[in-house]
């Protein structure tokens, strides 16, 4: 069964970990079918440290670990000769790690990084150290002459804050977007707004100066991920997170009713 929505399904944000992983894996496979023969798309990963700021929305990771205090006295040995189990002290962490994946387009013969493709996650867009760290990585790519494609299919967080120091036009208020930072021509930034009510577009993927852009059909990719991940089992009777604004909420209910997914 296909998604009841023509483009991005806003309910998929509740399962973003699975959707994100499948988008990355599927997109890299699609790209390897269209890239020049001397380039490859690889799935890469980095470790991100989350500050546990409970006052704001965040991804959920374990917030306690169990440690044994090496300075604590040993418990009395049991009389039956069985070793006693160490008594733990439970400590709350100030930070937790998780892994983020992205796509790197490489020239394997020279080991040169050509383009990075990011499907943004809430950790990239919510305020704090993670967003700052993402901005720094973006600056490093620009200085190294690496192209960057940012595909933003989530509504969590502020895309305008992530865009800084550049400023998005006030009249641009689409739910989703793609931002392409090109090396050729130098420092060219392209913004592709995407409406929640429209199919996702086919987007250009910049490569080397001597190459034509590759293309990536985002709607076909999302349709594949929706089917492969069995997201037709999504509980559409539950609230959408983040909540939809009134006009979009009414439109979404109509889409669900038309598709027979809601009363």
C-alpha positions in Angstrom: 0.0 0.0 0.0 1.3 3.4 -0.9 1.4 6.5 1.3 -1.8 8.5 1.5 0.2 11.7 0.8 1.4 12.9 -2.6 4.8 13.9 -1.4 6.5 13.7 2.0 4.4 11.8 4.6 4.5 14.0 7.8 3.7 10.9 10.0 7.1 9.4 8.9 8.9 11.9 11.2 7.8 9.7 14.1 9.9 6.9 12.7 12.7 9.1 11.4 15.5 6.8 12.5 14.3 4.0 10.2 13.3 6.3 7.4 16.6 8.2 7.5 18.7 4.9 7.4 16.7 3.6 4.5 16.8 6.8 2.5 20.6 6.9 2.9 21.1 3.3 1.8 18.6 3.4 -1.1 19.9 6.8 -2.4 23.5 5.6 -2.5 22.4 2.5 -4.5 20.4 4.7 -6.9 23.3 7.1 -7.4 25.8 4.3 -8.1 23.6 3.4 -11.0 23.9 6.9 -12.6 27.3 8.3 -11.5 30.3 8.4 -13.9 32.2 5.1 -13.9 35.1 6.6 -12.0 33.0 7.9 -9.1 31.3 6.0 -6.3 28.6 6.8 -3.7 29.4 5.4 -0.3 27.5 5.4 3.0 29.7 7.0 5.7 29.0 7.6 9.4 30.1 9.9 12.2 29.6 9.8 15.9 27.6 12.7 17.4 27.6 13.5 21.1 24.1 14.7 22.4 23.9 17.0 25.3 21.0 15.9 27.4 19.0 19.2 27.6 15.7 18.1 28.9 14.1 21.5 28.5 13.9 21.1 24.7 12.7 18.4 22.3 15.5 15.9 21.4 16.1 12.5 20.1 15.8 9.8 22.8 18.9 7.9 23.8 19.7 6.1 27.1 20.2 8.7 29.8 21.6 6.4 32.6 24.5 4.0 32.8 25.5 1.7 35.5 28.9 1.9 37.1 30.7 0.1 39.9 32.4 2.4 42.3 36.0 0.9 42.6 36.5 2.7 45.9 33.4 1.2 47.6 34.0 -1.6 50.1 33.3 -5.1 48.8 30.1 -6.8 50.1 30.5 -9.6 52.5 31.2 -12.9 50.8 28.3 -15.3 51.0 28.7 -18.3 53.2 27.8 -20.8 50.4 31.0 -20.0 48.4 29.1 -18.3 45.5 30.7 -14.9 44.4 28.6 -11.9 45.3 27.3 -9.6 42.6 28.8 -6.2 42.7 26.4 -3.5 43.9 26.0 -0.7 41.3 25.8 3.0 41.6 23.5 4.5 39.0 24.7 7.7 37.5 23.0 10.1 35.1 25.0 11.0 32.0 25.5 14.6 30.8 25.9 13.4 27.2 25.2 10.4 25.0 26.6 9.3 21.6 24.7 8.3 18.5 25.8 7.6 14.9 24.7 9.7 12.0 25.0 8.5 8.4 25.5 10.4 5.2 26.4 9.8 1.5 29.9 10.6 0.3 30.6 10.7 -3.5 34.2 9.9 -4.0 36.9 9.5 -6.6 38.3 6.2 -5.3 41.4 6.4 -7.5 42.7 9.5 -5.8 40.7 9.3 -2.6 39.1 12.7 -3.3 35.8 13.7 -1.8 33.6 15.3 -4.4 30.1 15.8 -2.9 28.4 15.0 0.4 24.6 14.4 0.6 22.9 14.8 3.9 19.3 13.8 4.8 18.9 16.2 7.8 17.9 14.9 11.2 16.4 16.8 14.2 19.9 16.9 15.8 21.1 19.0 12.9 18.3 21.5 13.2 17.5 21.8 16.9 19.5 24.5 18.8 22.6 23.6 20.7 26.0 22.1 20.2 24.9 19.6 17.6 23.6 22.3 15.2 26.8 24.3 15.8 28.9 21.3 15.1 27.0 20.6 11.9 27.6 24.2 10.7 31.3 23.8 11.4 31.4 20.6 9.3 29.6 22.4 6.5 32.2 25.2 6.6 35.0 22.7 6.5 33.5 21.1 3.4 33.1 24.5 1.7 36.8 25.3 2.4 37.9 21.9 1.1 36.1 22.5 -2.2 33.4 19.8 -1.6 29.9 20.2 -2.8 27.0 19.7 -0.3 23.4 18.6 -0.8 21.1 19.1 2.2 17.8 17.3 1.9 15.4 18.5 4.6 12.3 16.3 4.9 11.5 17.0 8.5 9.7 19.9 10.2 11.4 19.7 13.6 13.9 22.5 14.3 14.6 25.7 12.5 15.9 25.5 8.9 16.5 29.3 8.9 18.8 29.1 11.9 20.6 26.2 10.3 21.0 28.3 7.1 22.9 31.1 8.9 24.9 33.1 8.1 22.8 33.1 4.9 19.3 34.4 5.2 16.2 32.7 3.6 13.7 35.0 2.0 10.7 35.7 4.3 8.2 34.6 1.7 9.7 31.1 1.6 7.6 29.1 4.0 7.5 25.6 2.5 7.4 22.6 4.9 10.5 21.0 3.3 13.4 22.0 1.1 16.7 21.0 -0.6 19.7 23.3 -0.3 22.6 22.7 -2.7 26.0 24.3 -2.2 28.0 24.1 -5.3 31.8 24.4 -5.8 31.3 25.1 -9.6 30.4 28.0 -9.9 32.1 28.9 -6.6 30.0 29.6 -3.6 26.7 29.2 -5.4 23.8 28.2 -3.1 20.5 26.9 -4.5 17.3 26.6 -2.5 14.5 24.3 -3.7 11.3 24.8 -1.5 9.0 21.8 -1.3 5.4 22.0 -0.4 3.8 19.3 1.8 1.0 19.1 -0.7 3.1 18.4 -3.8 5.2 15.4 -4.9 8.9 15.5 -4.0 11.1 16.7 -6.9 13.9 15.2 -8.9 17.0 17.2 -7.7 20.4 17.8 -9.3 23.5 16.3 -7.6 26.6 18.4 -8.4 29.8 16.6 -9.2 33.1 17.8 -10.7 33.4 20.8 -13.0 33.8 18.5 -16.0 30.7 16.4 -15.1 27.0 17.0 -15.8 24.9 16.9 -12.7 23.6 13.5 -11.6 19.9 13.4 -10.6 18.0 11.9 -7.7 14.3 11.3 -7.8 13.2 12.0 -4.3 9.6 10.8 -4.7 10.5 7.5 -6.1 13.1 7.1 -3.4 10.6 7.8 -0.7 8.0 5.5 -2.2 10.6 2.7 -2.1 11.4 3.4 1.5 7.8 3.6 2.5 7.1 0.1 1.0 10.4 -1.5 2.1 10.0 -0.3 5.6 6.4 -1.3 5.8 5.4 2.2 6.8 1.8 1.4 5.5 1.5 0.1 9.1 1.9 3.7 10.4 -0.7 4.5 13.1 -2.3 7.5 11.3 -5.0 7.7 14.1 -2.3 8.9 16.4 -1.2 12.6 16.4 1.3 13.9 14.0 4.6 15.0 15.5 5.4 17.8 15.3 1.8 18.9 15.2 0.5 20.3 11.9 -0.8 23.8 11.6 -4.6 24.1 11.2 -4.8 24.4 7.4 -2.3 21.5 6.9 -4.0 19.4 9.6 -7.3 19.7 7.8 -5.7 18.9 4.5 -3.9 15.9 6.0 -7.2 14.5 7.5 -8.8 14.8 4.0 -5.9 12.9 2.4 -6.2 10.1 5.1 -10.0 9.9 4.6 -9.7 9.7 0.9 -7.1 6.9 1.2 -9.4 5.0 3.6 -6.8 5.5 6.4 -9.0 7.5 8.8 -12.6 7.9 9.7 
